[in-house]
């Protein structure tokens, strides 16, 4: 196993995968680059290429709105949609009740009011 501590200005080969550690006690952060090899001298894994590392350029582009939300945010969004739907239903029901009462009193439809002016 090869362990290198990253120093600014020091370039590492692409075959290394970097890990950044943040210690809560220590205010400075250090980069630790680790590569494990099954071969004695550590060159076999690089030559075989048994596990190619994905480059950031090869990843497919996904729009931000298609990314999965965290569960808490998703629950909030679902709750908001439920509340909006409930509000629409409530307002529609109140409108229908109002119309029913006006029909009972003979004041609906509004076009009928012109005819009832002279009565």
N, C-alpha and C positions, 0 to 999 in steps of 0.2 A: 504494500500500500504506500502510495506517495502522498505526502501532506505538504502543501506549500501555503505560506501565509502571504496573501496578496498585498502588495505595496503599490502605491500610486505610481504610474509610469512603467510598471512591469507588465508586459503582455504575456498572456498564457495561450497555449495552443487551443484550437477549437475542440479538441477531444476532451478537455477538462470540463467538468460541470462545477460551477461555483456555488458556494453556500455562504450567506452572510449571517453572522451571529450578532445579536444585540443582547448585551448583558445588562440587567437592571441595576446592578451594583456599580459597574464600571460605566463611565459616561462615554468612553470611546467605543466605537464598533470596529470589528476586525473581520476581514474576509478570509474564509478558509476554503481552499480548493482541495477536493479529495477525489482521487481516482484509484479504484481497486483493480488489480490485474491478477488473473490466475497464473500467469507465466512468471518465472523467476525474475527475469530482467525487466518485465513490465512492457515489453514491446509487442507481444502476441496479440493482445486485444486491439491495439491500434492498427495492426496490419490486417487482421482478419475482418474487422468491421462487422462483427456479429450483431451489434446493436447500434445502428446509426442514430446519431442524435438529430432530432428535428430542428431545422433552422427556423428562425422567426420569419424569414421571407417565404418559406414554403407553407406556412399555416394559412388556411383559408380565412378570408375576411368575413366576419359575422357582424351584422348590424347590431348596434347597441340595444335597440328595442327587442331584439330576438333573444338576448342573453337571459338565462334564468335568474329571477330575482331571489334574494335571500328569503327564507320562509317567513320571517316576520313582516317584511315589506309586502310579500305576496298576500299574506293574510289581511293586512291593512287595505290593500287594493281591492281584494274580494269583498271585504266588509263595506268599503266605500261604494262599490258597485251595487251591493245589495240594498244599501240605504237609499241610493239614488233611484233604484227601481221601486222601492217601497214608497218613496215620495211621489213618484209619478202615479202610482196606483191610487194613493191616498187623495191626490188632487183630482184625479179623474172621477173617483167615487163621489167626492164632494160636489163636483160639477154636475154629475148625474142626479144627485139628491136635490140640488137646487133646481134643476130643470123639472124634476118630477113635481116638486112643490108648486112651481110656477104654472105647470100644466093643470094641476088640480085647481088652482085659483083662476085659471083661464087667461093667464098672462104670457103664455108661451105658444107659439113662436113669436118673436118680436115683430115680425111683419103683420101679425094679427092686430097689433096695438093701433095701427092706422085705422083699421076697420071699426075698432071699438071706440074710437074717439067721439063719434057722434051719438053713441048709445047712452 
